[in-house]
Amino acid sequence: MRMTVLQHVPFEGPAAIADWAADRRVPMTVACLHREEPLPALDAFDMLTVMGGPMSANDEARYSWLGPEIALVRDAIGAGKTVLGVCLGAQIIAKALGAKVYAAAHKEIGWFPVRRTPAAHTIFDGLPAEFTAFHWHGETFDLPPGAERLAETAGTPNQAFAVAKRVLGLQFHMEATETSVNALIEHAAGEIGGGPFEQTPSAIAAGTNYCLSLKPLLCRVLDNLTGPAGTGK
């Protein structure tokens, strides 16, 4: 199995997803769209991972690569590829499948509990009913047609969804590491306001111990998502 990562800004890379790929011997390439690197051809990957970023999935007029990226995600899903979207990436998947992306009632920035839905998909098998994850978003999305809602928070009902067995959108950051969290604080702390689900930079930095408990959950989800292909053999 070969994985391509689409990265939108320098400070939101694959983080612990790269560790999972290395451990499973999954070859990984990264296309940095913020550097105008080209999108991959559809036959160049078996798994497409779409990362986060401060832009909106609706910003096609501002970013020349965004419309073609959404089309690539749609084509990858249609071709039966494994597709993972994180934060903005989940919103891009939702939009590629015809759902609306729009401003959420509240920003979520910081460490907040995520609850599994009662009928959570097999992709979430092995996860606890509730766990604390990292959040940094101001937009949300409607569920795409045929999607199953997997998780929610007090601030945002649609936190994760699956389409069939190989497409997963995560609004939150299971891939968070101390380094990736600190990079977001450094580059995007100006987005933090005083909303009910927004923590201070110091509180966010103090919570990076949660990354240790998130990593095995991420690995379980990625193993479930990729199935036998996740062995990289």
C-alpha positions in Angstrom: 0.0 0.0 0.0 1.2 3.5 -0.9 0.0 6.6 0.9 0.0 10.2 -0.3 -0.5 13.1 2.1 -1.9 16.4 1.0 -0.6 19.2 3.2 -2.0 22.7 3.1 0.3 24.7 5.4 3.8 24.1 6.8 2.6 23.7 10.4 0.0 21.0 9.8 1.8 17.9 8.7 0.9 14.2 9.2 2.5 14.0 12.6 1.6 10.7 14.3 0.1 9.4 11.0 3.7 9.4 9.6 4.8 7.3 12.7 2.0 4.8 11.9 3.1 4.6 8.3 6.7 4.0 9.2 5.7 1.3 11.7 3.5 -0.5 9.2 6.1 -0.1 6.4 3.7 1.9 4.3 5.5 4.1 1.8 4.4 7.7 2.3 4.8 10.8 0.1 3.7 14.3 0.9 2.4 16.9 -1.6 2.8 20.3 -0.1 0.1 22.3 -1.8 1.1 25.5 -0.1 4.4 25.2 -2.1 2.4 24.7 -5.4 3.6 21.1 -5.6 1.4 19.1 -8.0 -1.4 16.9 -6.9 -0.7 13.2 -7.4 -2.1 11.1 -10.2 -5.0 8.9 -9.1 -2.9 5.8 -9.8 0.0 7.0 -7.7 -1.5 6.0 -4.3 -3.7 3.5 -2.6 -4.5 5.8 0.4 -5.0 9.5 0.3 -4.7 11.5 3.6 -5.9 15.1 3.5 -4.6 17.2 6.4 -5.9 20.4 8.1 -5.3 24.1 7.5 -6.7 27.5 8.4 -8.4 28.0 5.1 -12.0 27.0 4.3 -13.1 24.1 2.0 -15.1 26.9 0.3 -12.1 29.0 -0.6 -11.6 27.7 -4.2 -11.4 31.3 -5.4 -8.4 32.1 -3.1 -6.4 28.9 -3.6 -5.9 27.6 -7.1 -5.2 24.1 -5.9 -8.3 23.7 -3.8 -10.9 22.9 -6.6 -8.6 20.3 -8.2 -7.9 18.8 -4.7 -11.6 18.4 -4.0 -12.0 16.8 -7.5 -9.1 14.4 -6.7 -10.7 13.4 -3.4 -14.0 12.7 -5.2 -12.3 10.7 -7.8 -10.3 8.7 -5.2 -13.4 7.8 -3.4 -15.1 6.8 -6.6 -12.1 4.6 -7.5 -12.4 2.8 -4.2 -9.3 4.2 -2.6 -8.8 4.6 1.1 -9.3 8.2 2.0 -8.7 9.9 5.4 -9.4 13.5 6.1 -8.4 15.4 9.2 -10.1 18.7 10.2 -10.1 20.7 7.0 -9.5 17.3 5.3 -12.7 16.0 6.7 -14.5 19.1 5.4 -13.0 18.6 2.0 -14.3 15.0 1.9 -17.7 16.2 3.0 -17.8 18.9 0.2 -16.4 16.4 -2.4 -19.4 14.2 -1.6 -21.9 17.0 -1.9 -22.4 18.2 1.7 -22.3 21.7 2.9 -19.4 23.2 4.9 -20.1 26.3 7.0 -19.2 28.3 10.1 -19.8 26.3 13.3 -21.9 27.8 16.2 -18.7 27.8 18.3 -15.0 27.4 17.6 -13.4 24.4 19.2 -9.7 25.0 20.1 -8.1 22.9 22.7 -8.5 19.5 24.5 -12.1 18.4 24.7 -13.8 15.0 25.1 -15.1 13.2 22.0 -18.0 10.7 22.5 -18.7 7.8 20.2 -22.2 7.5 18.8 -24.2 4.4 19.8 -24.0 3.0 16.3 -20.3 3.9 15.6 -18.8 2.2 12.5 -16.4 -0.7 12.7 -13.6 1.8 11.9 -14.0 2.8 15.6 -13.9 -0.7 16.9 -11.6 -0.9 20.0 -12.0 2.8 20.9 -13.4 3.8 24.3 -16.9 5.4 24.5 -15.2 8.7 25.3 -11.7 10.1 24.9 -10.0 13.5 24.9 -8.8 14.7 21.6 -7.2 17.9 20.2 -9.4 20.3 18.3 -8.7 23.4 16.2 -11.5 24.4 14.0 -14.1 27.1 13.3 -16.2 25.4 10.6 -18.3 22.3 10.5 -20.1 20.3 7.8 -23.3 18.4 7.1 -23.0 14.6 6.8 -22.5 13.5 3.2 -25.2 11.2 1.7 -24.7 7.7 2.9 -22.3 8.7 5.6 -22.5 7.3 9.2 -21.8 9.7 12.1 -19.2 8.2 14.4 -18.6 10.8 17.1 -19.7 14.1 18.6 -18.7 16.7 21.1 -20.6 19.2 23.3 -19.8 21.9 20.8 -20.0 20.1 17.4 -22.4 17.2 16.6 -20.5 16.0 13.5 -17.0 15.1 14.7 -16.4 12.0 12.6 -18.0 10.1 9.8 -17.4 7.1 7.6 -18.6 6.3 4.1 -18.6 2.5 3.5 -15.4 0.9 4.8 -12.6 3.0 3.4 -13.5 6.7 3.8 -13.1 8.5 7.1 -13.4 12.1 8.1 -12.1 13.3 11.5 -12.9 16.8 12.6 -10.5 16.5 15.5 -6.8 15.7 15.5 -6.0 12.2 16.6 -2.6 12.6 15.0 -1.6 15.3 17.5 1.9 15.2 18.9 3.6 17.7 21.2 5.5 19.1 18.3 2.4 19.5 16.1 0.3 21.1 18.9 3.1 23.6 19.7 3.4 24.4 16.0 -0.3 25.3 15.8 0.0 27.4 18.9 3.0 29.2 17.4 1.4 29.9 14.0 -2.4 30.2 14.8 -2.8 31.3 18.4 -4.3 34.6 17.0 -7.5 32.6 16.1 -8.2 31.9 19.7 -11.0 34.0 21.2 -13.1 33.7 24.3 -15.7 31.2 23.3 -16.9 28.4 25.5 -14.8 25.8 23.7 -11.6 27.8 23.3 -8.6 27.2 25.6 -5.7 29.6 26.2 -2.4 28.7 24.5 -0.9 27.9 27.9 -3.8 25.5 28.7 -3.4 23.9 25.3 0.4 23.4 25.8 -0.2 22.0 29.3 -2.5 19.3 27.8 0.0 17.7 25.4 0.3 14.7 27.7 -3.0 13.6 26.0 -1.0 12.9 22.9 0.4 9.7 24.5 -3.1 8.3 24.9 -4.3 9.4 21.5 -1.5 7.7 19.5 -2.6 4.1 20.2 -6.2 5.1 19.4 -5.1 6.6 16.1 -3.2 3.4 15.2 -6.2 1.3 16.0 -8.4 3.5 13.7 -5.9 3.5 10.9 -5.5 -0.3 11.1 -9.3 -0.7 11.0 -9.5 1.7 8.1 -6.8 0.0 6.0 -7.5 -3.6 7.0 -4.9 -6.1 5.8 -3.4 -3.3 3.7 -2.3 -1.6 6.9 0.5 -4.1 7.3 2.3 -2.5 4.4 3.3 -6.0 3.2 
